[in-house]
Amino acid sequence: MAESKFSNRRIFIKKIVLAGISIPLLNSFSFLNKKTRSKKITILHTNDMHSHIDSFPENHSRHPGMGGMRRVASLVRKIRSEEKNVVLIDAGDVFQGTPYFNKFKGSLELKIMSSMGYIASTMGNHDFDNGINGFKEVLHHANFPFICSNYEFSDSEMNEKTIKYLVKEMDGIKIGFFGLGIELEGLVGKDYYGETKYLDPLKTSNYWTNYLKNKEKCDFVICISHLGHKYKSDKISDLKLARLSKNIDVIIGGHTHTFLEKAKLVKNSENKNVIVNQAGWGALALGRIDLEFSKNNGKSNSLSVNGISKKNYAKI
């Protein structure tokens, strides 16, 4: 089987950030040899923003004056001015939570995300809250795709409105994306999700990661997940998926509103590291993972990822 030219890499976390606007980002660092040529990919991510376009009210009991898509957008602009290769993605539940959704039905959220430069999202359970037709009616406001690898919409009005995978190349590094949604039965009314078929997340994951790594020759693969971080039951979650799957390098999660001060490293079914991260909810945080790839001297066809884990946390 042919291997990607970067397939022998070792992946570490260089820096994982839930970063705040008013607090400057710490300078990143690594142990790269001066003779190596490095490339850096910055993954920025949100989840469960729930139509929080403005900050929480100043009298809010837990998050006074914090968060909001407008403030996230300001931070994203700042990071884009500092970094060359930025990937911005969302892990679902864009909709439902403030009067903005009641009035604009999701169109305003998608317009803002488009202006921010998101490259992809997946669907969360609340993105079905106006039904499949309601989602379809506002989808044209998104200039980015929704990746739904384990939802089958062929018998519904959403047929061919989402994609199964996405491939992007940045600075010579090929990145593959696929998306996983939570089981809708028992969580969302049947009238809302209609004829949507739910496919097994683990089987779906192994199919598309194999396709992305071996057919598309992606150098690393990102799963955009709305499965949830972890559960006490045996229900599939991001951590369980990371352990049981193969070929996933990064899982960006949603649904459980989990604030992680730094990402987790999980060994997969082949004893390789998977980075798992989630950024809370309500546009209160922006998740960040910086991966630095260095091309080693004397190995023209190999790329390794070097660096160390470093915490830098603040609320937006």
C-alpha positions as a Markdown table, in Angstrom:
| # | Residue | x | y | z |
|---|---|---|---|---|
| 1 | Met | 0.0 | 0.0 | 0.0 |
| 2 | Ala | 1.4 | 3.4 | -1.0 |
| 3 | Glu | 2.2 | 5.7 | 1.9 |
| 4 | Ser | 1.8 | 9.5 | 2.1 |
| 5 | Lys | 5.1 | 11.3 | 2.1 |
| 6 | Phe | 4.3 | 12.5 | 5.6 |
| 7 | Ser | 3.1 | 9.2 | 7.0 |
| 8 | Asn | 6.1 | 8.5 | 9.2 |
| 9 | Arg | 5.4 | 11.6 | 11.3 |
| 10 | Arg | 5.1 | 11.6 | 15.1 |
| 11 | Ile | 2.4 | 13.9 | 16.4 |
| 12 | Phe | 2.6 | 15.9 | 19.6 |
| 13 | Ile | 0.6 | 18.9 | 20.7 |
| 14 | Lys | 2.6 | 22.0 | 20.4 |
| 15 | Lys | 0.1 | 24.3 | 22.0 |
| 16 | Ile | -3.6 | 23.9 | 22.9 |
| 17 | Val | -5.4 | 27.1 | 23.7 |
| 18 | Leu | -8.8 | 28.3 | 24.9 |
| 19 | Ala | -7.7 | 31.8 | 24.3 |
| 20 | Gly | -9.2 | 35.2 | 25.4 |
| 21 | Ile | -9.3 | 38.4 | 23.6 |
| 22 | Ser | -8.0 | 40.7 | 26.3 |
| 23 | Ile | -5.2 | 38.3 | 27.3 |
| 24 | Pro | -2.2 | 38.1 | 24.9 |
| 25 | Leu | -1.3 | 34.7 | 23.7 |
| 26 | Leu | 1.9 | 33.2 | 25.1 |
| 27 | Asn | 4.8 | 32.8 | 22.7 |
| 28 | Ser | 4.9 | 29.3 | 21.3 |
| 29 | Phe | 8.2 | 27.3 | 21.3 |
| 30 | Ser | 9.6 | 24.0 | 20.3 |
| 31 | Phe | 12.8 | 22.0 | 20.3 |
| 32 | Leu | 13.3 | 22.1 | 16.5 |
| 33 | Asn | 16.8 | 21.9 | 15.2 |
| 34 | Lys | 17.9 | 25.2 | 13.6 |
| 35 | Lys | 18.6 | 23.3 | 10.3 |
| 36 | Thr | 15.1 | 21.9 | 10.0 |
| 37 | Arg | 12.5 | 23.5 | 7.9 |
| 38 | Ser | 9.2 | 23.7 | 9.7 |
| 39 | Lys | 5.6 | 24.2 | 8.7 |
| 40 | Lys | 2.8 | 25.1 | 11.1 |
| 41 | Ile | -1.0 | 24.5 | 10.9 |
| 42 | Thr | -3.2 | 26.3 | 13.4 |
| 43 | Ile | -6.6 | 24.7 | 14.1 |
| 44 | Leu | -9.2 | 27.0 | 15.5 |
| 45 | His | -12.5 | 25.5 | 16.5 |
| 46 | Thr | -15.9 | 26.2 | 18.2 |
| 47 | Asn | -18.8 | 24.1 | 19.1 |
| 48 | Asp | -22.3 | 24.5 | 20.6 |
| 49 | Met | -22.4 | 28.3 | 20.0 |
| 50 | His | -26.2 | 28.1 | 20.3 |
| 51 | Ser | -26.9 | 31.4 | 18.6 |
| 52 | His | -24.9 | 33.4 | 21.1 |
| 53 | Ile | -24.0 | 36.2 | 18.8 |
| 54 | Asp | -23.7 | 38.8 | 21.6 |
| 55 | Ser | -21.9 | 38.4 | 24.9 |
| 56 | Phe | -23.8 | 37.1 | 27.9 |
| 57 | Pro | -25.6 | 39.8 | 29.8 |
| 58 | Glu | -23.5 | 41.7 | 32.4 |
| 59 | Asn | -25.8 | 40.4 | 35.2 |
| 60 | His | -25.5 | 36.7 | 34.1 |
| 61 | Ser | -24.7 | 34.6 | 37.1 |
| 62 | Arg | -21.9 | 32.5 | 35.6 |
| 63 | His | -20.6 | 34.3 | 32.5 |
| 64 | Pro | -21.2 | 38.1 | 33.0 |
| 65 | Gly | -20.3 | 40.0 | 29.8 |
| 66 | Met | -18.4 | 37.0 | 28.4 |
| 67 | Gly | -18.4 | 35.2 | 25.1 |
| 68 | Gly | -20.4 | 35.8 | 21.9 |
| 69 | Met | -19.7 | 35.1 | 18.2 |
| 70 | Arg | -18.8 | 38.8 | 17.6 |
| 71 | Arg | -15.9 | 38.5 | 20.1 |
| 72 | Val | -14.8 | 35.1 | 18.8 |
| 73 | Ala | -14.7 | 36.8 | 15.3 |
| 74 | Ser | -12.4 | 39.5 | 16.7 |
| 75 | Leu | -10.0 | 36.9 | 18.1 |
| 76 | Val | -10.0 | 34.9 | 14.9 |
| 77 | Arg | -9.1 | 38.0 | 12.9 |
| 78 | Lys | -6.2 | 38.6 | 15.3 |
| 79 | Ile | -4.9 | 35.1 | 15.1 |
| 80 | Arg | -5.2 | 35.2 | 11.3 |
| 81 | Ser | -3.0 | 38.3 | 11.2 |
| 82 | Glu | -0.3 | 36.4 | 13.2 |
| 83 | Glu | -0.4 | 32.9 | 11.6 |
| 84 | Lys | 0.0 | 31.8 | 8.0 |
| 85 | Asn | -2.0 | 28.6 | 7.9 |
| 86 | Val | -5.3 | 28.8 | 9.9 |
| 87 | Val | -8.1 | 26.2 | 9.8 |
| 88 | Leu | -11.4 | 27.3 | 11.4 |
| 89 | Ile | -14.1 | 24.6 | 12.0 |
| 90 | Asp | -17.2 | 24.1 | 14.1 |
| 91 | Ala | -18.5 | 20.9 | 15.7 |
| 92 | Gly | -22.3 | 21.6 | 15.5 |
| 93 | Asp | -25.2 | 23.1 | 17.5 |
| 94 | Val | -24.8 | 26.4 | 15.8 |
| 95 | Phe | -28.5 | 27.0 | 16.3 |
| 96 | Gln | -31.0 | 27.5 | 19.2 |
| 97 | Gly | -30.4 | 29.4 | 22.4 |
| 98 | Thr | -31.2 | 33.1 | 22.0 |
| 99 | Pro | -33.9 | 35.3 | 20.4 |
| 100 | Tyr | -31.6 | 35.7 | 17.3 |
| 101 | Phe | -32.5 | 32.1 | 16.3 |
| 102 | Asn | -36.2 | 32.6 | 16.9 |
| 103 | Lys | -36.2 | 35.7 | 14.6 |
| 104 | Phe | -33.7 | 34.8 | 11.9 |
| 105 | Lys | -34.0 | 30.9 | 11.9 |
| 106 | Gly | -30.3 | 30.4 | 11.8 |
| 107 | Ser | -29.5 | 32.7 | 8.8 |
| 108 | Leu | -27.7 | 35.3 | 10.8 |
| 109 | Glu | -25.4 | 32.7 | 12.5 |
| 110 | Leu | -24.5 | 31.3 | 9.1 |
| 111 | Lys | -23.8 | 34.7 | 7.7 |
| 112 | Ile | -21.5 | 35.6 | 10.6 |
| 113 | Met | -19.7 | 32.2 | 10.3 |
| 114 | Ser | -19.2 | 32.8 | 6.6 |
| 115 | Ser | -17.7 | 36.2 | 7.2 |
| 116 | Met | -15.3 | 34.7 | 9.8 |
| 117 | Gly | -13.9 | 32.2 | 7.2 |
| 118 | Tyr | -15.1 | 28.8 | 8.6 |
| 119 | Ile | -14.0 | 26.1 | 6.2 |
| 120 | Ala | -16.5 | 23.4 | 7.5 |
| 121 | Ser | -19.0 | 22.5 | 10.2 |
| 122 | Thr | -20.9 | 19.4 | 11.1 |
| 123 | Met | -24.6 | 19.2 | 12.2 |
| 124 | Gly | -25.6 | 19.0 | 15.8 |
| 125 | Asn | -28.9 | 17.8 | 17.1 |
| 126 | His | -30.2 | 21.4 | 17.7 |
| 127 | Asp | -29.4 | 22.2 | 14.1 |
| 128 | Phe | -32.6 | 20.2 | 13.3 |
| 129 | Asp | -34.7 | 22.4 | 15.6 |
| 130 | Asn | -36.5 | 24.0 | 12.6 |
| 131 | Gly | -36.7 | 20.6 | 10.9 |
| 132 | Ile | -34.8 | 19.4 | 7.8 |
| 133 | Asn | -36.6 | 21.9 | 5.6 |
| 134 | Gly | -35.9 | 24.8 | 7.9 |
| 135 | Phe | -32.2 | 24.0 | 7.9 |
| 136 | Lys | -32.2 | 23.6 | 4.1 |
| 137 | Glu | -33.9 | 27.0 | 3.7 |
| 138 | Val | -31.1 | 28.9 | 5.5 |
| 139 | Leu | -28.2 | 26.8 | 4.3 |
| 140 | His | -27.5 | 29.0 | 1.3 |
| 141 | His | -26.2 | 31.6 | 3.8 |
| 142 | Ala | -23.2 | 29.4 | 4.5 |
| 143 | Asn | -20.3 | 29.7 | 2.1 |
| 144 | Phe | -18.8 | 26.6 | 3.8 |
| 145 | Pro | -19.9 | 23.0 | 3.7 |
| 146 | Phe | -21.6 | 20.9 | 6.4 |
| 147 | Ile | -19.8 | 17.5 | 6.6 |
| 148 | Cys | -22.2 | 14.8 | 7.7 |
| 149 | Ser | -20.5 | 11.4 | 7.1 |
| 150 | Asn | -22.8 | 9.3 | 9.2 |
| 151 | Tyr | -26.2 | 10.9 | 8.3 |
| 152 | Glu | -27.8 | 9.7 | 5.2 |
| 153 | Phe | -30.2 | 12.2 | 3.7 |
| 154 | Ser | -30.9 | 10.5 | 0.4 |
| 155 | Asp | -34.6 | 10.2 | 1.1 |
| 156 | Ser | -35.1 | 13.7 | 2.4 |
| 157 | Glu | -35.0 | 17.4 | 1.2 |
| 158 | Met | -31.4 | 17.5 | 2.5 |
| 159 | Asn | -30.2 | 15.1 | -0.2 |
| 160 | Glu | -26.9 | 16.4 | -1.6 |
| 161 | Lys | -27.0 | 19.5 | 0.6 |
| 162 | Thr | -24.2 | 18.2 | 2.8 |
| 163 | Ile | -20.9 | 16.4 | 2.0 |
| 164 | Lys | -19.3 | 13.2 | 3.4 |
| 165 | Tyr | -15.7 | 14.5 | 3.5 |
| 166 | Leu | -13.4 | 17.4 | 2.6 |
| 167 | Val | -9.8 | 17.7 | 1.6 |
| 168 | Lys | -7.8 | 20.9 | 2.0 |
| 169 | Glu | -4.1 | 21.5 | 1.2 |
| 170 | Met | -2.2 | 24.1 | 3.2 |
| 171 | Asp | 1.4 | 24.9 | 2.6 |
| 172 | Gly | 1.9 | 21.5 | 1.0 |
| 173 | Ile | 0.2 | 19.6 | 3.8 |
| 174 | Lys | -2.9 | 17.7 | 2.8 |
| 175 | Ile | -5.7 | 17.7 | 5.5 |
| 176 | Gly | -8.7 | 15.4 | 5.4 |
| 177 | Phe | -12.0 | 16.1 | 7.2 |
| 178 | Phe | -15.0 | 14.0 | 8.0 |
| 179 | Gly | -18.0 | 14.7 | 10.3 |
| 180 | Leu | -19.9 | 12.6 | 12.8 |
| 181 | Gly | -23.3 | 13.4 | 14.3 |
| 182 | Ile | -25.1 | 12.0 | 17.4 |
| 183 | Glu | -27.9 | 9.5 | 17.1 |
| 184 | Leu | -31.1 | 11.6 | 16.6 |
| 185 | Glu | -33.7 | 9.0 | 17.7 |
| 186 | Gly | -34.9 | 9.8 | 21.2 |
| 187 | Leu | -33.1 | 13.1 | 21.2 |
| 188 | Val | -34.8 | 14.9 | 18.3 |
| 189 | Gly | -38.4 | 14.5 | 17.4 |
| 190 | Lys | -39.0 | 12.3 | 14.3 |
| 191 | Asp | -40.9 | 15.1 | 12.6 |
| 192 | Tyr | -37.8 | 17.2 | 12.8 |
| 193 | Tyr | -35.2 | 14.8 | 11.3 |
| 194 | Gly | -37.6 | 13.0 | 9.0 |
| 195 | Glu | -36.1 | 10.2 | 6.9 |
| 196 | Thr | -32.5 | 10.9 | 8.0 |
| 197 | Lys | -30.7 | 7.6 | 8.5 |
| 198 | Tyr | -28.1 | 7.3 | 11.3 |
| 199 | Leu | -25.0 | 5.3 | 10.4 |
| 200 | Asp | -22.7 | 3.6 | 12.9 |
| 201 | Pro | -20.0 | 6.2 | 13.8 |
| 202 | Leu | -17.1 | 3.7 | 14.2 |
| 203 | Lys | -17.7 | 1.9 | 10.9 |
| 204 | Thr | -18.2 | 5.3 | 9.2 |
| 205 | Ser | -15.0 | 6.6 | 10.7 |
| 206 | Asn | -12.9 | 3.7 | 9.7 |
| 207 | Tyr | -14.3 | 3.8 | 6.1 |
| 208 | Trp | -13.7 | 7.5 | 5.6 |
| 209 | Thr | -10.3 | 7.7 | 7.3 |
| 210 | Asn | -9.0 | 4.8 | 5.2 |
| 211 | Tyr | -10.3 | 6.6 | 2.1 |
| 212 | Leu | -8.7 | 9.9 | 3.2 |
| 213 | Lys | -5.4 | 8.4 | 4.1 |
| 214 | Asn | -5.0 | 5.8 | 1.3 |
| 215 | Lys | -7.1 | 7.2 | -1.6 |
| 216 | Glu | -6.8 | 10.9 | -1.1 |
| 217 | Lys | -3.3 | 10.6 | 0.4 |
| 218 | Cys | -4.0 | 13.0 | 3.2 |
| 219 | Asp | -1.1 | 13.7 | 5.6 |
| 220 | Phe | -3.4 | 14.0 | 8.6 |
| 221 | Val | -7.2 | 13.5 | 9.3 |
| 222 | Ile | -9.5 | 15.6 | 11.4 |
| 223 | Cys | -12.8 | 14.3 | 12.7 |
| 224 | Ile | -15.4 | 17.0 | 13.4 |
| 225 | Ser | -17.7 | 15.3 | 15.9 |
| 226 | His | -21.0 | 16.0 | 17.7 |
| 227 | Leu | -21.0 | 12.7 | 19.5 |
| 228 | Gly | -20.0 | 14.1 | 22.9 |
| 229 | His | -16.8 | 14.0 | 24.9 |
| 230 | Lys | -17.5 | 11.0 | 27.2 |
| 231 | Tyr | -20.3 | 9.2 | 28.9 |
| 232 | Lys | -20.7 | 6.9 | 31.9 |
| 233 | Ser | -22.6 | 4.4 | 29.7 |
| 234 | Asp | -21.1 | 2.6 | 26.7 |
| 235 | Lys | -22.5 | 5.2 | 24.3 |
| 236 | Ile | -20.1 | 6.2 | 21.6 |
| 237 | Ser | -18.2 | 9.3 | 22.5 |
| 238 | Asp | -15.1 | 11.2 | 21.2 |
| 239 | Leu | -12.9 | 9.4 | 23.7 |
| 240 | Lys | -14.3 | 6.0 | 22.9 |
| 241 | Leu | -14.1 | 6.7 | 19.2 |
| 242 | Ala | -10.4 | 7.7 | 19.6 |
| 243 | Arg | -9.6 | 4.4 | 21.4 |
| 244 | Leu | -11.4 | 2.1 | 18.9 |
| 245 | Ser | -10.7 | 3.7 | 15.6 |
| 246 | Lys | -7.6 | 4.1 | 13.4 |
| 247 | Asn | -6.3 | 6.8 | 11.1 |
| 248 | Ile | -7.8 | 9.8 | 13.0 |
| 249 | Asp | -5.2 | 12.3 | 14.1 |
| 250 | Val | -7.4 | 15.0 | 15.7 |
| 251 | Ile | -11.0 | 14.9 | 17.0 |
| 252 | Ile | -12.7 | 18.2 | 17.4 |
| 253 | Gly | -15.8 | 17.6 | 19.5 |
| 254 | Gly | -19.1 | 19.1 | 20.6 |
| 255 | His | -22.5 | 18.3 | 22.3 |
| 256 | Thr | -21.5 | 17.8 | 25.9 |
| 257 | His | -20.4 | 21.5 | 26.4 |
| 258 | Thr | -17.1 | 20.3 | 27.8 |
| 259 | Phe | -14.4 | 22.9 | 28.6 |
| 260 | Leu | -11.0 | 21.4 | 28.3 |
| 261 | Glu | -8.1 | 23.4 | 29.6 |
| 262 | Lys | -5.9 | 21.4 | 27.3 |
| 263 | Ala | -6.5 | 18.7 | 24.8 |
| 264 | Lys | -6.3 | 15.0 | 25.6 |
| 265 | Leu | -4.0 | 12.4 | 24.0 |
| 266 | Val | -5.6 | 9.0 | 23.5 |
| 267 | Lys | -4.1 | 5.8 | 22.1 |
| 268 | Asn | -6.1 | 4.4 | 19.2 |
| 269 | Ser | -6.5 | 0.8 | 18.1 |
| 270 | Glu | -3.0 | 0.8 | 16.6 |
| 271 | Asn | -1.4 | 2.4 | 19.7 |
| 272 | Lys | -1.0 | 5.8 | 17.9 |
| 273 | Asn | -1.9 | 9.1 | 19.5 |
| 274 | Val | -5.2 | 10.9 | 18.8 |
| 275 | Ile | -5.6 | 14.5 | 19.9 |
| 276 | Val | -9.1 | 15.1 | 21.4 |
| 277 | Asn | -10.4 | 18.6 | 22.1 |
| 278 | Gln | -13.6 | 20.5 | 22.8 |
| 279 | Ala | -14.3 | 24.2 | 23.5 |
| 280 | Gly | -17.2 | 24.4 | 25.9 |
| 281 | Trp | -20.4 | 26.2 | 24.6 |
| 282 | Gly | -22.1 | 29.5 | 24.1 |
| 283 | Ala | -19.1 | 31.0 | 22.1 |
| 284 | Leu | -17.4 | 31.3 | 25.5 |
| 285 | Ala | -14.1 | 29.9 | 24.2 |
| 286 | Leu | -12.1 | 29.4 | 21.0 |
| 287 | Gly | -10.3 | 26.1 | 20.8 |
| 288 | Arg | -6.8 | 26.2 | 19.4 |
| 289 | Ile | -4.3 | 23.5 | 18.4 |
| 290 | Asp | -1.0 | 24.4 | 16.8 |
| 291 | Leu | 0.8 | 21.6 | 15.0 |
| 292 | Glu | 4.3 | 22.2 | 13.8 |
| 293 | Phe | 5.7 | 19.9 | 11.1 |
| 294 | Ser | 9.4 | 19.9 | 10.4 |
| 295 | Lys | 11.1 | 18.4 | 7.4 |
| 296 | Asn | 14.2 | 16.5 | 8.6 |
| 297 | Asn | 17.6 | 16.8 | 7.0 |
| 298 | Gly | 18.4 | 13.8 | 4.8 |
| 299 | Lys | 14.8 | 12.7 | 4.7 |
| 300 | Ser | 13.3 | 14.5 | 1.8 |
| 301 | Asn | 10.1 | 12.5 | 1.8 |
| 302 | Ser | 9.3 | 12.5 | 5.5 |
| 303 | Leu | 7.7 | 15.0 | 7.8 |
| 304 | Ser | 7.6 | 14.8 | 11.6 |
| 305 | Val | 5.7 | 16.9 | 14.1 |
| 306 | Asn | 7.7 | 18.2 | 17.0 |
| 307 | Gly | 6.9 | 20.3 | 20.1 |
| 308 | Ile | 5.5 | 20.1 | 23.6 |
| 309 | Ser | 2.2 | 20.5 | 25.3 |
| 310 | Lys | 1.6 | 24.0 | 26.8 |
| 311 | Lys | -1.5 | 25.4 | 28.5 |
| 312 | Asn | -2.7 | 28.9 | 27.8 |
| 313 | Tyr | -6.3 | 29.3 | 29.0 |
| 314 | Ala | -8.7 | 32.3 | 29.2 |
| 315 | Lys | -12.4 | 32.8 | 28.6 |
| 316 | Ile | -13.5 | 35.1 | 25.9 |
